[in-house]
Amino acid sequence: MNVIAAIEPVPENNTGEGGSTEQGRELSVEAASYEAGFAELRGQVPEGWRIINVRRDAY
């Protein structure tokens, strides 16, 4: 299964607005299960970024 995470930079303030002008992006991994894929994705999120959505593609 393919597990995909949408990530974005963490805002510098608590409003959730402003901060970095960098756009969000997606990371994806092939894994035997959603749990394994999610754990692997968490390890790939750069410092200062956060996961905002996770989905799976079981094709």
Secondary structure, DSSP 8 states (H G I E B T S, - for coil): -EEEEEEEE--SSTTS-SS-----EEEEEE-SSHHHHHHHHHHHS-TTEEEEEEEEE--
